[in-house]
Amino acid sequence: MNKLSTLLVGFGVVGRGFTELLLESREVLANRFGVEVKVVGICDLKWGTIINEDGLDLKRALSIVEGGRRLDIYDLPAKRDLSNLEAIRETASDTVVEVTWTNIETGEPGLTHIREALNMGKNVATTNKGPIALAYRELMSIAKAKNVKLRFEGTVLSGTPTFNLRWYCLAAQEVKAIRGIVNGVTNFILSEMESGISYEEALRKAQELGYAEADPSLDVDGWDAAAKTAILANVLMGADLKPQDVKRRGIRGLTVREVLDAMKRGFKIKLLAEISRNGGSLSARVSPELVPLTDVFASVSGVLNALRFETEALGEVTIIGAGAGGKPTGYALLNDLLDIANALPRR
């Protein structure tokens, strides 16, 4: 049985979605894969910190937070009042799951968390786009030097396989281009506008449903998609880009008339991330594009995402699936932990 002693840094929607999946999957992990994941600590700026090296009662922790209370009231033996960094340094965890908020300008606080964990010889699984978009090469270099794993499947399409698809299923293929819908909020807004409502109305609906933030700039101005594009370009096509290097135009200011006119002409407007290689140069951009109704991307509606790899032998390979949500993103983390556990010697 391979055992992972895990510290969970971040207990928001994704952290709790991961925890719920972990509880549901424990028997499958043990019986099918020979893996046991023991969570020895949970840290969260809002909900507080609890540490117990013997393992936490995850049902109890979920119940406390879902009741709107801080983890400080956890009524079993546990350390409290540690900062995230103190918990990373002081717990005996061998793996850190980092799911704090995303900052694509500085990558903080996640970048410091991940850097510290790797330097201490701990494996890391994260869904945090900021650190991977800004410091992928540095972090991978540390991981290799310390002989630990850094996994980040959930940074682009949530739980829909992206890196695993490329690394395992398309491992022997040269990828010449990547193109896709990588932001669910803008895809939802554009899908709503196809019914004839304005951009402002569609955005308001996205906010009411909890898809879009009160300040939707990261999504509608294309920054979220640009960060994901940089990650894809750097990890899968050998680039060295920052989100600011990606040519970017969002959907802010797009009118319902433009959307409906495109449909009359046999197209849909989609915010697309596109990466292509021409000789020795690589280009990356995010922009609203006219997609023919015959293209499968035209049928990808709502908050769904899609990604297409252009390969040598197989031609175009397209995957469609959830691009957000607690459990879908939590699934990516679970898969990352399996990958980390499989690299360990059996014990």
C-alpha positions in Angstrom: 0.0 0.0 0.0 1.4 3.4 -1.0 0.5 6.0 1.6 0.4 9.8 1.0 0.5 12.0 4.1 -1.2 15.1 2.7 -1.5 18.8 3.8 -4.4 20.6 2.1 -3.7 24.3 1.7 -7.0 26.0 0.8 -10.5 24.9 1.8 -12.7 26.8 -0.6 -14.9 25.3 -3.3 -12.1 23.2 -4.8 -10.6 22.1 -1.6 -13.9 20.9 -0.3 -14.8 19.3 -3.6 -11.6 17.4 -3.5 -12.2 16.4 0.2 -15.7 15.1 -0.7 -14.3 13.0 -3.6 -11.5 11.7 -1.4 -14.1 10.4 1.1 -16.2 8.8 -1.7 -13.2 7.2 -3.3 -11.2 5.8 -0.4 -12.2 2.2 -1.0 -11.5 2.4 -4.7 -8.1 4.0 -4.1 -7.2 1.3 -1.7 -8.6 -1.7 -3.4 -8.0 -0.9 -7.1 -4.8 1.2 -6.8 -3.3 0.3 -3.5 -3.2 3.9 -2.4 -4.1 5.5 0.9 -4.4 9.3 1.2 -4.2 10.6 4.8 -5.0 14.3 5.2 -3.0 15.5 8.2 -3.8 19.1 8.0 -6.1 21.7 6.5 -5.1 25.4 6.2 -7.4 28.2 5.0 -7.2 32.0 5.4 -11.0 32.2 6.1 -11.7 28.9 7.8 -8.5 28.5 9.9 -6.0 25.7 10.4 -6.1 22.3 12.0 -3.2 19.8 12.1 -3.2 16.2 13.3 -0.4 14.0 12.2 -2.6 10.9 12.8 -5.1 12.1 10.2 -8.1 14.3 10.3 -11.8 13.4 10.4 -12.7 14.9 7.0 -16.4 14.5 7.5 -16.2 16.5 10.7 -14.1 19.2 9.0 -16.6 19.5 6.1 -19.5 19.7 8.5 -17.9 22.5 10.4 -17.2 24.7 7.4 -20.5 23.9 5.6 -22.2 25.1 8.8 -20.4 28.5 8.4 -18.0 27.9 11.3 -14.2 28.1 11.5 -12.1 24.9 11.9 -10.9 26.2 15.2 -13.9 24.5 16.9 -12.7 21.0 15.6 -13.2 19.0 18.8 -10.5 16.3 18.3 -6.8 16.7 19.2 -5.2 19.1 16.7 -2.8 22.0 16.4 -4.3 25.3 15.5 -3.2 28.9 14.7 -0.4 27.9 12.2 0.0 30.0 9.1 0.0 28.2 5.7 3.8 28.3 5.5 4.2 27.2 9.1 2.0 24.2 8.4 4.0 23.3 5.3 7.2 23.5 7.3 6.1 21.9 10.5 3.9 19.0 9.4 5.3 15.6 8.5 3.3 15.6 5.3 5.1 14.3 2.2 2.6 15.9 -0.2 1.0 19.3 -0.4 -2.3 20.0 -2.2 -2.3 23.7 -3.0 -5.7 25.2 -3.9 -5.6 28.8 -2.7 -6.9 31.7 -4.9 -5.3 32.5 -8.3 -3.2 35.6 -8.8 -1.8 35.8 -12.4 0.2 38.9 -11.7 2.4 37.6 -8.9 1.3 34.0 -8.4 1.1 34.6 -4.7 0.5 33.2 -2.2 0.5 29.9 -4.0 3.9 30.4 -5.6 5.6 30.7 -2.2 3.6 27.8 -0.9 4.6 25.5 -3.8 8.2 26.7 -3.9 8.6 26.1 -0.1 7.0 22.6 -0.3 9.2 21.5 -3.2 12.3 22.9 -1.6 11.5 20.8 1.5 11.3 17.7 -0.6 7.5 17.4 -0.7 5.3 16.5 -3.7 2.8 19.1 -4.8 -0.5 18.8 -6.6 -2.2 22.1 -7.5 -5.0 23.7 -9.4 -3.6 27.2 -9.0 -3.0 28.7 -12.4 -0.8 31.6 -11.2 2.3 29.8 -10.1 2.3 27.4 -13.1 1.7 30.2 -15.6 4.4 32.4 -14.1 7.1 30.0 -12.8 6.6 26.6 -14.4 10.3 26.1 -15.4 11.6 27.2 -12.0 9.2 25.0 -10.1 9.9 22.0 -12.3 13.6 22.5 -11.9 13.2 22.5 -8.1 11.0 19.3 -8.2 13.6 17.5 -10.3 16.5 18.6 -8.1 14.6 17.4 -5.0 13.3 14.2 -6.8 9.7 15.0 -6.1 6.6 15.4 -8.2 4.8 18.6 -9.3 1.4 17.9 -10.8 -1.2 20.5 -12.0 -3.8 18.7 -14.2 -6.6 21.0 -13.0 -5.0 24.3 -14.0 -6.5 24.4 -17.5 -9.7 22.3 -18.0 -10.5 21.5 -14.4 -11.0 17.7 -14.3 -11.2 17.1 -18.0 -7.9 15.4 -19.0 -5.5 17.8 -20.7 -1.9 17.1 -19.7 -2.6 13.4 -19.0 -4.1 13.1 -22.5 -1.0 14.6 -24.0 1.6 12.9 -21.8 0.1 9.4 -21.9 -2.4 9.0 -24.8 -0.5 11.2 -27.3 3.0 10.7 -25.9 4.4 9.5 -29.2 2.8 12.3 -31.2 4.2 15.7 -32.2 1.6 18.4 -31.3 1.7 21.0 -34.0 -1.1 23.3 -32.7 -3.5 23.6 -29.8 -6.8 25.4 -30.0 -9.8 25.5 -27.7 -12.4 27.0 -25.5 -10.7 27.3 -22.1 -12.9 29.7 -20.2 -16.4 28.6 -19.1 -17.7 32.1 -18.0 -17.2 33.7 -21.4 -18.6 30.6 -23.2 -21.7 30.8 -21.0 -22.1 34.5 -21.7 -21.7 34.0 -25.5 -24.2 31.0 -25.4 -26.7 33.2 -23.6 -26.3 36.0 -26.1 -27.2 33.6 -28.9 -30.7 33.6 -27.5 -30.9 37.4 -28.1 -30.1 38.9 -24.7 -27.4 41.5 -24.3 -23.9 41.1 -23.1 -24.8 42.9 -19.9 -27.8 40.7 -19.2 -25.8 37.5 -19.9 -23.0 38.7 -17.6 -25.5 39.4 -14.8 -27.0 36.0 -15.2 -23.5 34.4 -15.0 -22.9 36.3 -11.8 -26.3 35.3 -10.3 -25.5 31.6 -11.0 -22.1 31.9 -9.4 -20.1 31.4 -12.6 -18.7 34.9 -12.8 -17.2 37.0 -10.0 -18.5 40.4 -9.0 -15.5 41.8 -10.9 -15.5 39.6 -14.0 -12.4 41.2 -15.6 -10.2 38.1 -15.5 -12.7 36.2 -17.5 -14.3 38.7 -19.9 -11.0 40.5 -20.7 -9.3 37.2 -21.5 -6.7 37.1 -18.7 -7.8 33.7 -17.4 -7.7 32.3 -20.9 -4.3 33.9 -21.5 -2.9 32.3 -18.3 -4.1 28.9 -19.4 -2.7 29.5 -22.9 0.7 30.3 -21.4 0.6 27.1 -19.4 -0.3 25.0 -22.4 2.4 26.6 -24.5 5.1 26.2 -21.9 4.3 22.7 -20.7 3.3 21.1 -24.0 5.0 23.0 -26.7 8.3 24.1 -25.0 7.6 27.8 -24.9 8.6 30.3 -22.2 5.7 32.7 -22.0 4.0 34.7 -19.3 0.3 35.5 -19.5 1.2 39.0 -20.5 3.1 37.6 -23.6 -0.1 36.1 -25.0 -1.9 38.3 -27.5 -5.2 38.9 -25.9 -8.6 40.3 -26.7 -11.7 39.5 -24.5 -15.4 39.6 -25.1 -16.1 42.9 -23.3 -18.0 45.2 -25.6 -19.2 42.4 -27.9 -22.8 43.2 -28.9 -25.7 40.8 -29.3 -26.1 42.1 -32.9 -22.6 40.8 -33.7 -23.4 37.4 -32.2 -26.8 37.0 -34.0 -25.3 38.3 -37.3 -22.6 35.7 -37.1 -25.2 33.0 -36.6 -27.2 34.1 -39.7 -24.0 33.7 -41.7 -23.4 30.2 -40.4 -21.0 30.9 -37.6 -20.8 31.2 -33.8 -18.5 33.5 -31.9 -16.3 31.7 -29.4 -13.4 33.0 -27.3 -10.6 30.8 -28.5 -7.1 30.1 -27.1 -4.8 29.3 -30.0 -1.2 28.1 -30.0 0.7 27.2 -33.2 4.2 26.6 -34.4 5.5 27.9 -37.7 9.1 26.7 -38.2 11.1 27.8 -35.2 8.6 30.4 -34.0 5.6 29.9 -31.8 2.5 32.2 -31.6 -0.1 32.3 -28.8 -3.3 34.3 -28.7 -6.7 34.6 -27.1 -9.5 36.3 -29.0 -13.2 36.0 -30.1 -13.3 34.1 -33.4 -15.9 33.1 -35.9 -16.4 29.3 -35.7 -18.3 27.5 -38.5 -21.5 25.7 -37.3 -19.9 22.6 -38.8 -17.1 22.8 -36.3 -17.6 20.8 -33.1 -16.6 23.9 -31.1 -19.8 25.5 -32.2 -21.8 23.0 -30.3 -19.8 23.5 -27.0 -22.2 25.7 -25.0 -22.7 26.9 -21.5 -19.8 26.5 -19.1 -18.3 23.5 -21.0 -14.7 23.7 -22.3 -13.1 22.0 -25.2 -9.5 21.5 -26.4 -8.1 20.3 -29.8 -4.7 18.9 -30.4 -3.4 18.9 -34.0 -1.1 15.9 -34.4 0.9 14.2 -37.1 -0.5 10.7 -37.3 -4.0 11.1 -35.7 -4.9 14.5 -37.1 -7.2 16.5 -34.9 -8.0 15.1 -31.4 -10.7 17.0 -29.5 -11.8 16.6 -25.9 -14.9 18.3 -24.3 -15.8 18.5 -20.7 -16.3 20.4 -17.5 -14.0 23.4 -17.1 -14.9 24.4 -13.6 -16.6 23.3 -10.4 -15.5 21.9 -7.0 -15.8 18.2 -7.8 -14.6 18.3 -11.4 -11.5 20.2 -10.3 -11.2 18.1 -7.2 -11.1 15.0 -9.5 -8.0 16.5 -11.2 -6.3 16.6 -7.8 -7.3 13.1 -7.0 -5.8 12.0 -10.3 -2.6 13.9 -9.6 -2.3 12.2 -6.2 -2.6 8.8 -7.9 0.2 9.8 -10.3 2.3 10.9 -7.4 1.6 7.7 -5.5 2.4 5.5 -8.5 5.9 7.0 -8.6 6.6 5.9 -5.1 8.3 2.6 -4.2 5.8 0.1 -2.8 5.8 0.0 0.9 
